[in-house]
Amino acid sequence: MASILKVDKIRGTGLDSDTITLDGTGNITIPKNVTFSGTSTFGGSVSGAGKILQVTQATMGDRLALSTSGNFVKVTGLEASITPSSTSSKILVQCNLNVAGATGSYTCGIRLYVNDAHLSDASSPDGVYGDQDKGCWMCVCAQTWNNYTRYQASSQYLHSPSSTSQQTYSIYVTDTRDNQTIYVNRYHYQNNVDYMHTTKSNFTLMEIAG
């Protein structure tokens, strides 16, 4: 015959607080660390701030030449979407962008956008150095760009959308110094040879429980 032990609290010997608390609905609260020495199976959900709730990734391998004319232009084909499960969730945005500038030019500014709007909190504010300064999320530069100069620009940002609507992240780039073309996943120079080395750029998004 099976036996049933009915308690609402369990306290370890010598402790001044409860180790395990059980409420009337079947929920269990364990305020300290839990160590499992065997295989553990959970039939419900595990909650708690900081838990990763979902992960999405988007990868783009197109070779792009983006004419900026001194404006921020979208890196076409590189965007990732995630729909938060709670308004308290945060989204950890990670991006790797393989980028180059036009030969003889110098700079490439990179901004993070969400739902086609500049995510300004991810960028430095405009005007930090002077009234012409354009704040960015990332920046890569060369003195000067040449046929084979190329960089992998990487950064991350913890976004608090306070929404359960889909969030779509994208990247915009510019050359505001020379108004030149920005190249993605390729060199400025290209030819049908084995050292052109086309690459991929990507986004990884993680929903973090708030």
PyRosetta script that sets phi, psi and omega in degrees:
from pyrosetta import init, pose_from_sequence

init()
pose = pose_from_sequence("MASILKVDKIRGTGLDSDTITLDGTGNITIPKNVTFSGTSTFGGSVSGAGKILQVTQATMGDRLALSTSGNFVKVTGLEASITPSSTSSKILVQCNLNVAGATGSYTCGIRLYVNDAHLSDASSPDGVYGDQDKGCWMCVCAQTWNNYTRYQASSQYLHSPSSTSQQTYSIYVTDTRDNQTIYVNRYHYQNNVDYMHTTKSNFTLMEIAG")
pose.set_psi(1, 131.3)
pose.set_omega(1, -178.9)
pose.set_phi(2, -71.6)
pose.set_psi(2, 145.3)
pose.set_omega(2, 178.5)
pose.set_phi(3, -107.8)
pose.set_psi(3, 150.3)
pose.set_omega(3, 179.2)
pose.set_phi(4, -124.4)
pose.set_psi(4, 126.6)
pose.set_omega(4, 175.3)
pose.set_phi(5, -103.5)
pose.set_psi(5, 117.2)
pose.set_omega(5, -177.6)
pose.set_phi(6, -109.2)
pose.set_psi(6, 113.9)
pose.set_omega(6, 176.9)
pose.set_phi(7, -142.4)
pose.set_psi(7, 161.3)
pose.set_omega(7, 173.7)
pose.set_phi(8, -115.0)
pose.set_psi(8, -7.4)
pose.set_omega(8, 178.1)
pose.set_phi(9, -148.3)
pose.set_psi(9, 145.7)
pose.set_omega(9, 173.3)
pose.set_phi(10, -129.9)
pose.set_psi(10, 129.4)
pose.set_omega(10, -179.2)
pose.set_phi(11, -127.3)
pose.set_psi(11, 132.2)
pose.set_omega(11, 178.1)
pose.set_phi(12, -70.1)
pose.set_psi(12, 151.5)
pose.set_omega(12, 179.1)
pose.set_phi(13, -59.6)
pose.set_psi(13, 130.1)
pose.set_omega(13, 177.6)
pose.set_phi(14, 84.2)
pose.set_psi(14, -0.6)
pose.set_omega(14, 179.7)
pose.set_phi(15, -92.3)
pose.set_psi(15, 152.0)
pose.set_omega(15, 178.7)
pose.set_phi(16, -104.8)
pose.set_psi(16, 8.6)
pose.set_omega(16, 175.5)
pose.set_phi(17, -143.1)
pose.set_psi(17, 160.2)
pose.set_omega(17, -176.3)
pose.set_phi(18, -70.4)
pose.set_psi(18, 138.2)
pose.set_omega(18, 177.1)
pose.set_phi(19, -82.3)
pose.set_psi(19, -41.2)
pose.set_omega(19, -179.6)
pose.set_phi(20, -135.6)
pose.set_psi(20, 134.7)
pose.set_omega(20, 176.3)
pose.set_phi(21, -124.1)
pose.set_psi(21, 133.8)
pose.set_omega(21, 179.1)
pose.set_phi(22, -119.2)
pose.set_psi(22, 131.6)
pose.set_omega(22, 177.1)
pose.set_phi(23, -99.6)
pose.set_psi(23, -178.9)
pose.set_omega(23, -173.6)
pose.set_phi(24, -73.0)
pose.set_psi(24, -8.7)
pose.set_omega(24, -179.0)
pose.set_phi(25, -101.7)
pose.set_psi(25, 0.2)
pose.set_omega(25, 179.3)
pose.set_phi(26, 99.0)
pose.set_psi(26, 0.2)
pose.set_omega(26, 177.8)
pose.set_phi(27, -76.2)
pose.set_psi(27, 143.3)
pose.set_omega(27, -179.8)
pose.set_phi(28, -118.3)
pose.set_psi(28, 131.1)
pose.set_omega(28, 177.0)
pose.set_phi(29, -114.0)
pose.set_psi(29, 125.0)
pose.set_omega(29, 177.5)
pose.set_phi(30, -122.5)
pose.set_psi(30, 104.2)
pose.set_omega(30, -173.0)
pose.set_phi(31, -76.2)
pose.set_psi(31, -13.3)
pose.set_omega(31, -178.0)
pose.set_phi(32, -108.3)
pose.set_psi(32, -177.9)
pose.set_omega(32, 178.5)
pose.set_phi(33, -68.1)
pose.set_psi(33, 150.4)
pose.set_omega(33, 179.1)
pose.set_phi(34, -118.7)
pose.set_psi(34, 130.2)
pose.set_omega(34, 178.1)
pose.set_phi(35, -117.5)
pose.set_psi(35, 125.7)
pose.set_omega(35, 177.1)
pose.set_phi(36, -109.2)
pose.set_psi(36, 131.2)
pose.set_omega(36, 179.6)
pose.set_phi(37, -102.8)
pose.set_psi(37, -6.8)
pose.set_omega(37, 178.9)
pose.set_phi(38, -128.3)
pose.set_psi(38, -158.6)
pose.set_omega(38, 178.4)
pose.set_phi(39, -83.3)
pose.set_psi(39, 132.7)
pose.set_omega(39, -177.7)
pose.set_phi(40, -118.7)
pose.set_psi(40, 135.6)
pose.set_omega(40, 179.3)
pose.set_phi(41, -123.7)
pose.set_psi(41, 128.6)
pose.set_omega(41, 179.5)
pose.set_phi(42, -111.4)
pose.set_psi(42, 128.8)
pose.set_omega(42, 179.0)
pose.set_phi(43, -96.8)
pose.set_psi(43, -8.8)
pose.set_omega(43, 179.8)
pose.set_phi(44, -114.2)
pose.set_psi(44, -143.6)
pose.set_omega(44, 179.6)
pose.set_phi(45, -119.1)
pose.set_psi(45, 152.6)
pose.set_omega(45, 177.1)
pose.set_phi(46, -109.2)
pose.set_psi(46, 123.3)
pose.set_omega(46, -176.8)
pose.set_phi(47, -112.8)
pose.set_psi(47, 167.9)
pose.set_omega(47, 178.3)
pose.set_phi(48, 142.3)
pose.set_psi(48, 139.8)
pose.set_omega(48, 179.8)
pose.set_phi(49, -60.6)
pose.set_psi(49, 140.3)
pose.set_omega(49, 179.0)
pose.set_phi(50, 95.4)
pose.set_psi(50, -11.3)
pose.set_omega(50, 179.1)
pose.set_phi(51, -71.7)
pose.set_psi(51, 139.2)
pose.set_omega(51, 174.7)
pose.set_phi(52, -79.4)
pose.set_psi(52, 118.1)
pose.set_omega(52, -175.8)
pose.set_phi(53, -92.4)
pose.set_psi(53, -34.0)
pose.set_omega(53, 178.2)
pose.set_phi(54, -162.6)
pose.set_psi(54, 156.3)
pose.set_omega(54, 179.9)
pose.set_phi(55, -134.6)
pose.set_psi(55, 134.8)
pose.set_omega(55, 173.0)
pose.set_phi(56, -130.3)
pose.set_psi(56, 154.1)
pose.set_omega(56, 178.7)
pose.set_phi(57, -142.0)
pose.set_psi(57, 145.9)
pose.set_omega(57, 174.8)
pose.set_phi(58, -133.7)
pose.set_psi(58, 136.5)
pose.set_omega(58, -178.0)
pose.set_phi(59, -126.1)
pose.set_psi(59, 140.5)
pose.set_omega(59, -179.9)
pose.set_phi(60, -131.9)
pose.set_psi(60, 125.6)
pose.set_omega(60, -178.0)
pose.set_phi(61, -115.3)
pose.set_psi(61, 13.7)
pose.set_omega(61, 179.0)
pose.set_phi(62, -70.3)
pose.set_psi(62, 146.8)
pose.set_omega(62, 173.3)
pose.set_phi(63, -91.1)
pose.set_psi(63, 114.5)
pose.set_omega(63, -173.3)
pose.set_phi(64, -114.7)
pose.set_psi(64, 145.2)
pose.set_omega(64, 168.9)
pose.set_phi(65, -126.1)
pose.set_psi(65, 106.7)
pose.set_omega(65, -171.4)
pose.set_phi(66, -105.5)
pose.set_psi(66, 114.0)
pose.set_omega(66, 177.6)
pose.set_phi(67, -77.0)
pose.set_psi(67, 117.2)
pose.set_omega(67, -173.6)
pose.set_phi(68, -96.8)
pose.set_psi(68, -33.0)
pose.set_omega(68, -175.4)
pose.set_phi(69, 50.8)
pose.set_psi(69, 30.3)
pose.set_omega(69, 178.3)
pose.set_phi(70, 83.6)
pose.set_psi(70, 3.9)
pose.set_omega(70, -179.8)
pose.set_phi(71, -108.9)
pose.set_psi(71, 160.0)
pose.set_omega(71, 172.9)
pose.set_phi(72, -77.9)
pose.set_psi(72, 124.5)
pose.set_omega(72, -179.2)
pose.set_phi(73, -122.9)
pose.set_psi(73, 150.2)
pose.set_omega(73, -174.9)
pose.set_phi(74, -74.8)
pose.set_psi(74, 137.6)
pose.set_omega(74, 171.0)
pose.set_phi(75, -78.9)
pose.set_psi(75, 99.2)
pose.set_omega(75, -172.5)
pose.set_phi(76, -66.3)
pose.set_psi(76, 139.2)
pose.set_omega(76, 177.0)
pose.set_phi(77, 88.2)
pose.set_psi(77, -9.7)
pose.set_omega(77, -180.0)
pose.set_phi(78, -111.3)
pose.set_psi(78, 96.3)
pose.set_omega(78, 174.2)
pose.set_phi(79, -155.5)
pose.set_psi(79, 153.1)
pose.set_omega(79, -178.7)
pose.set_phi(80, -137.0)
pose.set_psi(80, 145.9)
pose.set_omega(80, -176.7)
pose.set_phi(81, -125.1)
pose.set_psi(81, 149.7)
pose.set_omega(81, 176.2)
pose.set_phi(82, -151.6)
pose.set_psi(82, 145.0)
pose.set_omega(82, 178.7)
pose.set_phi(83, -113.9)
pose.set_psi(83, 108.4)
pose.set_omega(83, -178.7)
pose.set_phi(84, -60.9)
pose.set_psi(84, 144.4)
pose.set_omega(84, 179.6)
pose.set_phi(85, -86.9)
pose.set_psi(85, -11.6)
pose.set_omega(85, -179.1)
pose.set_phi(86, -150.1)
pose.set_psi(86, 151.4)
pose.set_omega(86, 177.3)
pose.set_phi(87, -70.2)
pose.set_psi(87, -16.1)
pose.set_omega(87, 178.8)
pose.set_phi(88, -88.0)
pose.set_psi(88, -7.0)
pose.set_omega(88, -178.1)
pose.set_phi(89, -70.6)
pose.set_psi(89, 152.8)
pose.set_omega(89, 171.8)
pose.set_phi(90, -114.7)
pose.set_psi(90, 153.0)
pose.set_omega(90, 179.0)
pose.set_phi(91, -114.2)
pose.set_psi(91, 118.0)
pose.set_omega(91, 174.6)
pose.set_phi(92, -86.3)
pose.set_psi(92, 114.5)
pose.set_omega(92, -177.4)
pose.set_phi(93, -102.2)
pose.set_psi(93, 123.1)
pose.set_omega(93, 176.0)
pose.set_phi(94, -122.7)
pose.set_psi(94, 134.2)
pose.set_omega(94, -177.7)
pose.set_phi(95, -136.9)
pose.set_psi(95, 139.1)
pose.set_omega(95, 171.2)
pose.set_phi(96, -123.3)
pose.set_psi(96, 121.4)
pose.set_omega(96, -176.1)
pose.set_phi(97, -125.4)
pose.set_psi(97, 119.2)
pose.set_omega(97, 176.1)
pose.set_phi(98, -88.8)
pose.set_psi(98, 117.2)
pose.set_omega(98, -165.6)
pose.set_phi(99, -142.2)
pose.set_psi(99, 151.5)
pose.set_omega(99, 176.9)
pose.set_phi(100, -146.9)
pose.set_psi(100, 161.1)
pose.set_omega(100, 177.2)
pose.set_phi(101, -111.1)
pose.set_psi(101, 173.6)
pose.set_omega(101, -179.6)
pose.set_phi(102, -73.5)
pose.set_psi(102, 143.2)
pose.set_omega(102, 178.9)
pose.set_phi(103, -54.5)
pose.set_psi(103, 130.3)
pose.set_omega(103, -179.5)
pose.set_phi(104, 90.8)
pose.set_psi(104, -7.6)
pose.set_omega(104, 178.0)
pose.set_phi(105, -99.1)
pose.set_psi(105, -178.6)
pose.set_omega(105, -168.1)
pose.set_phi(106, -126.9)
pose.set_psi(106, -42.6)
pose.set_omega(106, -163.4)
pose.set_phi(107, -126.4)
pose.set_psi(107, 157.5)
pose.set_omega(107, 171.5)
pose.set_phi(108, -144.8)
pose.set_psi(108, 114.1)
pose.set_omega(108, 175.6)
pose.set_phi(109, -94.3)
pose.set_psi(109, 142.2)
pose.set_omega(109, -174.1)
pose.set_phi(110, -130.7)
pose.set_psi(110, 128.1)
pose.set_omega(110, 178.3)
pose.set_phi(111, -122.5)
pose.set_psi(111, 148.8)
pose.set_omega(111, 175.7)
pose.set_phi(112, -95.2)
pose.set_psi(112, 131.6)
pose.set_omega(112, 177.5)
pose.set_phi(113, -118.3)
pose.set_psi(113, 150.0)
pose.set_omega(113, 172.3)
pose.set_phi(114, -131.0)
pose.set_psi(114, 129.0)
pose.set_omega(114, -177.5)
pose.set_phi(115, 51.7)
pose.set_psi(115, 42.1)
pose.set_omega(115, 177.0)
pose.set_phi(116, 64.4)
pose.set_psi(116, 21.7)
pose.set_omega(116, 174.5)
pose.set_phi(117, -123.7)
pose.set_psi(117, 140.2)
pose.set_omega(117, 179.4)
pose.set_phi(118, -59.3)
pose.set_psi(118, 123.7)
pose.set_omega(118, 176.2)
pose.set_phi(119, -83.7)
pose.set_psi(119, 82.1)
pose.set_omega(119, -168.4)
pose.set_phi(120, -64.6)
pose.set_psi(120, -28.0)
pose.set_omega(120, 179.5)
pose.set_phi(121, -65.8)
pose.set_psi(121, -21.8)
pose.set_omega(121, 178.2)
pose.set_phi(122, -79.8)
pose.set_psi(122, -20.1)
pose.set_omega(122, -178.1)
pose.set_phi(123, -99.1)
pose.set_psi(123, 157.7)
pose.set_omega(123, 167.1)
pose.set_phi(124, -65.6)
pose.set_psi(124, 147.9)
pose.set_omega(124, 178.9)
pose.set_phi(125, -63.7)
pose.set_psi(125, 151.9)
pose.set_omega(125, 171.0)
pose.set_phi(126, -64.1)
pose.set_psi(126, 151.8)
pose.set_omega(126, 171.0)
pose.set_phi(127, 75.9)
pose.set_psi(127, 19.2)
pose.set_omega(127, 178.8)
pose.set_phi(128, -65.3)
pose.set_psi(128, -43.9)
pose.set_omega(128, -179.4)
pose.set_phi(129, -88.7)
pose.set_psi(129, -38.8)
pose.set_omega(129, -179.1)
pose.set_phi(130, -169.6)
pose.set_psi(130, 174.4)
pose.set_omega(130, -172.7)
pose.set_phi(131, -67.3)
pose.set_psi(131, -12.5)
pose.set_omega(131, 178.8)
pose.set_phi(132, -94.5)
pose.set_psi(132, -8.2)
pose.set_omega(132, -174.6)
pose.set_phi(133, -68.2)
pose.set_psi(133, 128.1)
pose.set_omega(133, 178.5)
pose.set_phi(134, -105.3)
pose.set_psi(134, 112.8)
pose.set_omega(134, 179.9)
pose.set_phi(135, -68.2)
pose.set_psi(135, 141.7)
pose.set_omega(135, -177.8)
pose.set_phi(136, -135.8)
pose.set_psi(136, 165.2)
pose.set_omega(136, 173.2)
pose.set_phi(137, -81.6)
pose.set_psi(137, -42.0)
pose.set_omega(137, 176.9)
pose.set_phi(138, -140.4)
pose.set_psi(138, 161.2)
pose.set_omega(138, 176.2)
pose.set_phi(139, -152.3)
pose.set_psi(139, 138.6)
pose.set_omega(139, 172.8)
pose.set_phi(140, -129.2)
pose.set_psi(140, 143.0)
pose.set_omega(140, -174.8)
pose.set_phi(141, -142.6)
pose.set_psi(141, 162.6)
pose.set_omega(141, 175.8)
pose.set_phi(142, -148.5)
pose.set_psi(142, 158.3)
pose.set_omega(142, 179.5)
pose.set_phi(143, -125.5)
pose.set_psi(143, 80.7)
pose.set_omega(143, -12.1)
pose.set_phi(144, -105.5)
pose.set_psi(144, 177.3)
pose.set_omega(144, 172.0)
pose.set_phi(145, -60.9)
pose.set_psi(145, 141.2)
pose.set_omega(145, 172.5)
pose.set_phi(146, -128.3)
pose.set_psi(146, -172.4)
pose.set_omega(146, -174.4)
pose.set_phi(147, -55.6)
pose.set_psi(147, -32.5)
pose.set_omega(147, -170.5)
pose.set_phi(148, -119.3)
pose.set_psi(148, 8.6)
pose.set_omega(148, 176.4)
pose.set_phi(149, -76.3)
pose.set_psi(149, 132.3)
pose.set_omega(149, -176.6)
pose.set_phi(150, -156.6)
pose.set_psi(150, 146.6)
pose.set_omega(150, -178.3)
pose.set_phi(151, -133.7)
pose.set_psi(151, 154.0)
pose.set_omega(151, 171.1)
pose.set_phi(152, -104.7)
pose.set_psi(152, 103.3)
pose.set_omega(152, 179.4)
pose.set_phi(153, -88.4)
pose.set_psi(153, 126.5)
pose.set_omega(153, -176.5)
pose.set_phi(154, -135.0)
pose.set_psi(154, 140.1)
pose.set_omega(154, 175.8)
pose.set_phi(155, -160.3)
pose.set_psi(155, 171.4)
pose.set_omega(155, 175.2)
pose.set_phi(156, -143.4)
pose.set_psi(156, 156.7)
pose.set_omega(156, -177.8)
pose.set_phi(157, -149.8)
pose.set_psi(157, 136.7)
pose.set_omega(157, 178.1)
pose.set_phi(158, -98.1)
pose.set_psi(158, 106.5)
pose.set_omega(158, -175.2)
pose.set_phi(159, -96.2)
pose.set_psi(159, 138.9)
pose.set_omega(159, 175.7)
pose.set_phi(160, -113.8)
pose.set_psi(160, 87.1)
pose.set_omega(160, -174.8)
pose.set_phi(161, -72.9)
pose.set_psi(161, -20.3)
pose.set_omega(161, -178.1)
pose.set_phi(162, 51.5)
pose.set_psi(162, 44.7)
pose.set_omega(162, -174.3)
pose.set_phi(163, -155.5)
pose.set_psi(163, 155.1)
pose.set_omega(163, 171.1)
pose.set_phi(164, -108.9)
pose.set_psi(164, 15.2)
pose.set_omega(164, 174.9)
pose.set_phi(165, -86.2)
pose.set_psi(165, 155.9)
pose.set_omega(165, -180.0)
pose.set_phi(166, -59.3)
pose.set_psi(166, 135.4)
pose.set_omega(166, 176.3)
pose.set_phi(167, -112.3)
pose.set_psi(167, 122.7)
pose.set_omega(167, -179.1)
pose.set_phi(168, -115.3)
pose.set_psi(168, 120.2)
pose.set_omega(168, -175.1)
pose.set_phi(169, -104.0)
pose.set_psi(169, 141.6)
pose.set_omega(169, 179.6)
pose.set_phi(170, -146.8)
pose.set_psi(170, 172.7)
pose.set_omega(170, -176.5)
pose.set_phi(171, -121.8)
pose.set_psi(171, 137.3)
pose.set_omega(171, 174.0)
pose.set_phi(172, -120.9)
pose.set_psi(172, 142.4)
pose.set_omega(172, -178.3)
pose.set_phi(173, -129.5)
pose.set_psi(173, 159.9)
pose.set_omega(173, 178.2)
pose.set_phi(174, -154.4)
pose.set_psi(174, 157.9)
pose.set_omega(174, 165.9)
pose.set_phi(175, -124.4)
pose.set_psi(175, 89.8)
pose.set_omega(175, -176.5)
pose.set_phi(176, -83.1)
pose.set_psi(176, -9.3)
pose.set_omega(176, 178.1)
pose.set_phi(177, -80.8)
pose.set_psi(177, -48.7)
pose.set_omega(177, -174.3)
pose.set_phi(178, -115.4)
pose.set_psi(178, -1.3)
pose.set_omega(178, 178.9)
pose.set_phi(179, 57.6)
pose.set_psi(179, 35.9)
pose.set_omega(179, -174.1)
pose.set_phi(180, -102.0)
pose.set_psi(180, 179.4)
pose.set_omega(180, -179.3)
pose.set_phi(181, -76.0)
pose.set_psi(181, 143.3)
pose.set_omega(181, 172.6)
pose.set_phi(182, -110.0)
pose.set_psi(182, 136.7)
pose.set_omega(182, -176.2)
pose.set_phi(183, -111.5)
pose.set_psi(183, 138.5)
pose.set_omega(183, -178.5)
pose.set_phi(184, -123.7)
pose.set_psi(184, 133.5)
pose.set_omega(184, 179.5)
pose.set_phi(185, 63.8)
pose.set_psi(185, 24.5)
pose.set_omega(185, -178.2)
pose.set_phi(186, -163.9)
pose.set_psi(186, 165.8)
pose.set_omega(186, 169.4)
pose.set_phi(187, -78.7)
pose.set_psi(187, 168.2)
pose.set_omega(187, 167.1)
pose.set_phi(188, -60.0)
pose.set_psi(188, -47.9)
pose.set_omega(188, 180.0)
pose.set_phi(189, -80.1)
pose.set_psi(189, 140.9)
pose.set_omega(189, 173.8)
pose.set_phi(190, -147.1)
pose.set_psi(190, 145.3)
pose.set_omega(190, 179.7)
pose.set_phi(191, -158.2)
pose.set_psi(191, 164.5)
pose.set_omega(191, -179.3)
pose.set_phi(192, -85.0)
pose.set_psi(192, 73.5)
pose.set_omega(192, 179.4)
pose.set_phi(193, -135.4)
pose.set_psi(193, 165.7)
pose.set_omega(193, -171.5)
pose.set_phi(194, -77.2)
pose.set_psi(194, -3.2)
pose.set_omega(194, -179.0)
pose.set_phi(195, -108.5)
pose.set_psi(195, 19.9)
pose.set_omega(195, 177.0)
pose.set_phi(196, -74.9)
pose.set_psi(196, -31.2)
pose.set_omega(196, 171.2)
pose.set_phi(197, 51.1)
pose.set_psi(197, 67.2)
pose.set_omega(197, 171.6)
pose.set_phi(198, -62.5)
pose.set_psi(198, 139.3)
pose.set_omega(198, -178.2)
pose.set_phi(199, -124.1)
pose.set_psi(199, -177.3)
pose.set_omega(199, 176.2)
pose.set_phi(200, -122.5)
pose.set_psi(200, 150.5)
pose.set_omega(200, 171.2)
pose.set_phi(201, -116.5)
pose.set_psi(201, 154.7)
pose.set_omega(201, -174.9)
pose.set_phi(202, -152.7)
pose.set_psi(202, 159.7)
pose.set_omega(202, 169.5)
pose.set_phi(203, -115.6)
pose.set_psi(203, 142.9)
pose.set_omega(203, 165.4)
pose.set_phi(204, -127.7)
pose.set_psi(204, 128.7)
pose.set_omega(204, -179.7)
pose.set_phi(205, -118.8)
pose.set_psi(205, 134.3)
pose.set_omega(205, 177.5)
pose.set_phi(206, -126.9)
pose.set_psi(206, 126.8)
pose.set_omega(206, 172.1)
pose.set_phi(207, -84.9)
pose.set_psi(207, 123.7)
pose.set_omega(207, -178.9)
pose.set_phi(208, -110.0)
pose.set_psi(208, 127.2)
pose.set_omega(208, 179.8)
pose.set_phi(209, -61.4)
pose.set_psi(209, 135.2)
pose.set_omega(209, -179.4)
pose.set_phi(210, -91.1)
pose.dump_pdb("model.pdb")
